[in-house]
Amino acid sequence: MEAIESLFEPVVIYNNQPGKDAKILKRYNEPSWNYQVVRFLNSDGKDLIPRKDRVWTQSALAGRMIEALDAIGAAAPGSLHALVNTD
């Protein structure tokens, strides 16, 4: 949680809600009522790393966070590296 809150700007988009959430789903070609997806975007709203769904484990999410940080040339903290492959 600390890495998510300090290194990223977490945003929740509900995939079953009308209005702004539905518009964002459409922008990113995400289906409604889909499984949760974690995307890593830059300030322009472009994917830092390719979209991947079914990232459900702590280890997999930590790995994706490291990939996103690598994509912008930022060092990932050791705490994230320690979580990879620990599930």
N, CA and C atoms as an extended XYZ file, in Angstrom:
261
Properties=species:S:1:pos:R:3:atomname:S:1:resname:S:1:resid:I:1 pbc="F F F"
N         0.822       -1.196        0.000 N   MET     1
C         0.000        0.000        0.000 CA  MET     1
C         0.864        1.257        0.000 C   MET     1
N         1.938        1.231        0.765 N   GLU     2
C         2.795        2.416        0.831 CA  GLU     2
C         3.340        2.781       -0.548 C   GLU     2
N         3.796        1.788       -1.304 N   ALA     3
C         4.333        2.054       -2.645 CA  ALA     3
C         3.237        2.577       -3.572 C   ALA     3
N         2.056        1.994       -3.476 N   ILE     4
C         0.949        2.453       -4.319 CA  ILE     4
C         0.634        3.915       -4.020 C   ILE     4
N         0.543        4.251       -2.754 N   GLU     5
C         0.146        5.603       -2.368 CA  GLU     5
C         1.249        6.636       -2.562 C   GLU     5
N         2.511        6.222       -2.453 N   SER     6
C         3.593        7.205       -2.546 CA  SER     6
C         4.202        7.317       -3.950 C   SER     6
N         4.106        6.267       -4.758 N   LEU     7
C         4.742        6.288       -6.071 CA  LEU     7
C         3.760        6.410       -7.233 C   LEU     7
N         2.480        6.231       -6.953 N   PHE     8
C         1.453        6.252       -7.996 CA  PHE     8
C         0.278        7.104       -7.545 C   PHE     8
N        -0.582        7.417       -8.481 N   GLU     9
C        -1.825        8.140       -8.187 CA  GLU     9
C        -2.965        7.159       -8.433 C   GLU     9
N        -3.384        6.419       -7.404 N   PRO    10
C        -4.429        5.407       -7.632 CA  PRO    10
C        -5.786        6.037       -7.924 C   PRO    10
N        -6.481        5.457       -8.893 N   VAL    11
C        -7.802        5.921       -9.294 CA  VAL    11
C        -8.679        4.687       -9.489 C   VAL    11
N        -9.892        4.744       -9.019 N   VAL    12
C       -10.841        3.649       -9.214 CA  VAL    12
C       -11.870        4.090      -10.246 C   VAL    12
N       -12.061        3.244      -11.235 N   ILE    13
C       -13.112        3.451      -12.238 CA  ILE    13
C       -14.019        2.226      -12.139 C   ILE    13
N       -15.267        2.465      -11.846 N   TYR    14
C       -16.206        1.351      -11.734 CA  TYR    14
C       -16.679        0.951      -13.121 C   TYR    14
N       -16.665       -0.351      -13.384 N   ASN    15
C       -16.998       -0.826      -14.727 CA  ASN    15
C       -18.480       -1.118      -14.913 C   ASN    15
N       -19.284       -0.718      -13.970 N   ASN    16
C       -20.719       -0.956      -14.084 CA  ASN    16
C       -21.526        0.296      -13.723 C   ASN    16
N       -20.922        1.457      -13.940 N   GLN    17
C       -21.567        2.719      -13.597 CA  GLN    17
C       -21.690        3.608      -14.835 C   GLN    17
N       -22.789        4.310      -14.969 N   PRO    18
C       -22.929        5.250      -16.085 CA  PRO    18
C       -22.136        6.531      -15.818 C   PRO    18
N       -22.154        7.427      -16.758 N   GLY    19
C       -21.531        8.738      -16.557 CA  GLY    19
C       -20.040        8.728      -16.825 C   GLY    19
N       -19.286        9.411      -15.959 N   LYS    20
C       -17.843        9.573      -16.157 CA  LYS    20
C       -17.110        8.239      -16.223 C   LYS    20
N       -17.484        7.302      -15.357 N   ASP    21
C       -16.814        6.005      -15.376 CA  ASP    21
C       -17.011        5.309      -16.720 C   ASP    21
N       -18.235        5.325      -17.230 N   ALA    22
C       -18.526        4.697      -18.523 CA  ALA    22
C       -17.733        5.363      -19.649 C   ALA    22
N       -17.571        6.669      -19.589 N   LYS    23
C       -16.793        7.378      -20.608 CA  LYS    23
C       -15.327        6.943      -20.589 C   LYS    23
N       -14.796        6.752      -19.407 N   ILE    24
C       -13.399        6.324      -19.296 CA  ILE    24
C       -13.250        4.900      -19.808 C   ILE    24
N       -14.195        4.029      -19.487 N   LEU    25
C       -14.156        2.666      -20.032 CA  LEU    25
C       -14.119        2.705      -21.557 C   LEU    25
N       -14.953        3.537      -22.137 N   LYS    26
C       -15.012        3.648      -23.590 CA  LYS    26
C       -13.688        4.171      -24.147 C   LYS    26
N       -13.120        5.169      -23.496 N   ARG    27
C       -11.846        5.749      -23.954 CA  ARG    27
C       -10.746        4.691      -24.030 C   ARG    27
N       -10.732        3.785      -23.055 N   TYR    28
C        -9.688        2.759      -22.997 CA  TYR    28
C       -10.145        1.410      -23.541 C   TYR    28
N       -11.307        1.402      -24.186 N   ASN    29
C       -11.832        0.185      -24.791 CA  ASN    29
C       -11.930       -0.965      -23.783 C   ASN    29
N       -12.361       -0.629      -22.587 N   GLU    30
C       -12.541       -1.627      -21.533 CA  GLU    30
C       -14.007       -2.046      -21.494 C   GLU    30
N       -14.279       -3.339      -21.475 N   PRO    31
C       -15.670       -3.791      -21.419 CA  PRO    31
C       -16.290       -3.537      -20.046 C   PRO    31
N       -17.580       -3.294      -20.049 N   SER    32
C       -18.260       -3.164      -18.760 CA  SER    32
C       -18.432       -4.550      -18.152 C   SER    32
N       -18.550       -4.579      -16.870 N   TRP    33
C       -18.716       -5.816      -16.101 CA  TRP    33
C       -17.556       -6.777      -16.316 C   TRP    33
N       -16.406       -6.271      -16.652 N   ASN    34
C       -15.200       -7.064      -16.835 CA  ASN    34
C       -14.538       -7.302      -15.476 C   ASN    34
N       -13.601       -8.238      -15.429 N   TYR    35
C       -12.771       -8.388      -14.239 CA  TYR    35
C       -11.973       -7.105      -14.039 C   TYR    35
N       -11.501       -6.892      -12.823 N   GLN    36
C       -10.719       -5.685      -12.557 CA  GLN    36
C        -9.419       -5.704      -13.360 C   GLN    36
N        -9.013       -4.518      -13.758 N   VAL    37
C        -7.787       -4.328      -14.520 CA  VAL    37
C        -7.018       -3.201      -13.849 C   VAL    37
N        -5.720       -3.382      -13.697 N   VAL    38
C        -4.868       -2.314      -13.182 CA  VAL    38
C        -4.036       -1.824      -14.356 C   VAL    38
N        -4.192       -0.553      -14.665 N   ARG    39
C        -3.432        0.049      -15.756 CA  ARG    39
C        -2.494        1.092      -15.179 C   ARG    39
N        -1.368        1.278      -15.842 N   PHE    40
C        -0.390        2.271      -15.428 CA  PHE    40
C        -0.267        3.282      -16.557 C   PHE    40
N        -0.717        4.494      -16.281 N   LEU    41
C        -0.787        5.542      -17.295 CA  LEU    41
C         0.155        6.688      -16.974 C   LEU    41
N         0.605        7.372      -18.014 N   ASN    42
C         1.396        8.586      -17.787 CA  ASN    42
C         0.450        9.773      -17.641 C   ASN    42
N         0.993       10.945      -17.515 N   SER    43
C         0.158       12.130      -17.291 CA  SER    43
C        -0.700       12.488      -18.500 C   SER    43
N        -0.382       11.934      -19.662 N   ASP    44
C        -1.192       12.147      -20.859 CA  ASP    44
C        -2.268       11.078      -21.021 C   ASP    44
N        -2.331       10.135      -20.076 N   GLY    45
C        -3.320        9.072      -20.153 CA  GLY    45
C        -2.916        7.919      -21.054 C   GLY    45
N        -1.660        7.854      -21.434 N   LYS    46
C        -1.149        6.761      -22.272 CA  LYS    46
C        -0.591        5.656      -21.384 C   LYS    46
N        -0.769        4.411      -21.821 N   ASP    47
C        -0.243        3.282      -21.060 CA  ASP    47
C         1.277        3.334      -20.995 C   ASP    47
N         1.819        3.192      -19.790 N   LEU    48
C         3.274        3.095      -19.617 CA  LEU    48
C         3.769        1.711      -20.010 C   LEU    48
N         2.973        0.713      -19.698 N   ILE    49
C         3.260       -0.673      -20.043 CA  ILE    49
C         1.977       -1.256      -20.635 C   ILE    49
N         2.085       -2.304      -21.430 N   PRO    50
C         0.875       -2.857      -22.033 CA  PRO    50
C        -0.154       -3.304      -20.996 C   PRO    50
N        -1.411       -3.129      -21.346 N   ARG    51
C        -2.526       -3.538      -20.503 CA  ARG    51
C        -2.458       -5.048      -20.270 C   ARG    51
N        -2.802       -5.449      -19.072 N   LYS    52
C        -2.854       -6.871      -18.737 CA  LYS    52
C        -3.956       -7.068      -17.711 C   LYS    52
N        -4.833       -8.013      -17.964 N   ASP    53
C        -5.888       -8.267      -16.987 CA  ASP    53
C        -5.528       -9.489      -16.141 C   ASP    53
N        -6.355       -9.759      -15.170 N   ARG    54
C        -6.199      -10.886      -14.247 CA  ARG    54
C        -4.889      -10.843      -13.466 C   ARG    54
N        -4.486       -9.661      -13.102 N   VAL    55
C        -3.323       -9.481      -12.228 CA  VAL    55
C        -3.885       -9.423      -10.819 C   VAL    55
N        -3.993      -10.583      -10.201 N   TRP    56
C        -4.734      -10.680       -8.949 CA  TRP    56
C        -3.878      -10.927       -7.720 C   TRP    56
N        -2.606      -11.241       -7.886 N   THR    57
C        -1.792      -11.551       -6.709 CA  THR    57
C        -0.916      -10.356       -6.345 C   THR    57
N        -0.512      -10.336       -5.122 N   GLN    58
C         0.382       -9.287       -4.638 CA  GLN    58
C         1.680       -9.288       -5.435 C   GLN    58
N         2.215      -10.469       -5.677 N   SER    59
C         3.464      -10.598       -6.423 CA  SER    59
C         3.319      -10.061       -7.842 C   SER    59
N         2.231      -10.426       -8.516 N   ALA    60
C         2.018       -9.970       -9.887 CA  ALA    60
C         1.839       -8.458       -9.949 C   ALA    60
N         1.099       -7.901       -9.012 N   LEU    61
C         0.909       -6.447       -8.990 CA  LEU    61
C         2.229       -5.738       -8.710 C   LEU    61
N         3.011       -6.243       -7.785 N   ALA    62
C         4.315       -5.641       -7.491 CA  ALA    62
C         5.204       -5.679       -8.732 C   ALA    62
N         5.171       -6.782       -9.457 N   GLY    63
C         5.953       -6.876      -10.691 CA  GLY    63
C         5.532       -5.858      -11.724 C   GLY    63
N         4.228       -5.661      -11.867 N   ARG    64
C         3.713       -4.663      -12.812 CA  ARG    64
C         4.106       -3.248      -12.377 C   ARG    64
N         4.084       -2.997      -11.079 N   MET    65
C         4.490       -1.686      -10.578 CA  MET    65
C         5.965       -1.429      -10.900 C   MET    65
N         6.786       -2.442      -10.741 N   ILE    66
C         8.210       -2.312      -11.067 CA  ILE    66
C         8.383       -2.024      -12.558 C   ILE    66
N         7.641       -2.742      -13.406 N   GLU    67
C         7.697       -2.496      -14.854 CA  GLU    67
C         7.322       -1.052      -15.185 C   GLU    67
N         6.271       -0.544      -14.563 N   ALA    68
C         5.820        0.819      -14.823 CA  ALA    68
C         6.876        1.829      -14.385 C   ALA    68
N         7.466        1.605      -13.234 N   LEU    69
C         8.520        2.508      -12.767 CA  LEU    69
C         9.728        2.451      -13.695 C   LEU    69
N        10.095        1.244      -14.133 N   ASP    70
C        11.202        1.104      -15.088 CA  ASP    70
C        10.918        1.886      -16.369 C   ASP    70
N         9.662        1.866      -16.817 N   ALA    71
C         9.283        2.539      -18.060 CA  ALA    71
C         9.515        4.045      -18.007 C   ALA    71
N         9.483        4.611      -16.807 N   ILE    72
C         9.732        6.058      -16.687 CA  ILE    72
C        11.116        6.357      -16.122 C   ILE    72
N        11.921        5.313      -15.976 N   GLY    73
C        13.286        5.504      -15.488 CA  GLY    73
C        13.382        5.753      -14.001 C   GLY    73
N        12.375        5.318      -13.254 N   ALA    74
C        12.383        5.496      -11.795 CA  ALA    74
C        12.760        4.183      -11.126 C   ALA    74
N        13.510        4.290      -10.076 N   ALA    75
C        13.926        3.098       -9.336 CA  ALA    75
C        12.793        2.607       -8.443 C   ALA    75
N        12.553        1.319       -8.489 N   ALA    76
C        11.552        0.710       -7.613 CA  ALA    76
C        12.195        0.398       -6.269 C   ALA    76
N        11.493        0.652       -5.182 N   PRO    77
C        12.063        0.366       -3.871 CA  PRO    77
C        12.237       -1.143       -3.649 C   PRO    77
N        13.168       -1.465       -2.794 N   GLY    78
C        13.429       -2.870       -2.477 CA  GLY    78
C        12.205       -3.577       -1.942 C   GLY    78
N        11.325       -2.847       -1.271 N   SER    79
C        10.116       -3.463       -0.728 CA  SER    79
C         9.237       -4.043       -1.833 C   SER    79
N         9.204       -3.406       -2.994 N   LEU    80
C         8.438       -3.954       -4.121 CA  LEU    80
C         9.124       -5.200       -4.676 C   LEU    80
N        10.429       -5.124       -4.843 N   HIS    81
C        11.176       -6.279       -5.346 CA  HIS    81
C        11.001       -7.479       -4.405 C   HIS    81
N        10.937       -7.220       -3.134 N   ALA    82
C        10.787       -8.304       -2.159 CA  ALA    82
C         9.437       -9.011       -2.276 C   ALA    82
N         8.445       -8.340       -2.833 N   LEU    83
C         7.109       -8.918       -2.956 CA  LEU    83
C         6.946       -9.798       -4.198 C   LEU    83
N         7.818       -9.640       -5.166 N   VAL    84
C         7.689      -10.412       -6.401 CA  VAL    84
C         7.988      -11.879       -6.117 C   VAL    84
N         7.094      -12.733       -6.586 N   ASN    85
C         7.183      -14.187       -6.422 CA  ASN    85
C         7.097      -14.641       -4.972 C   ASN    85
N         6.342      -13.919       -4.156 N   THR    86
C         6.180      -14.332       -2.767 CA  THR    86
C         4.796      -14.911       -2.496 C   THR    86
N         3.928      -14.975       -3.521 N   ASP    87
C         2.574      -15.505       -3.319 CA  ASP    87
C         2.595      -17.009       -3.204 C   ASP    87
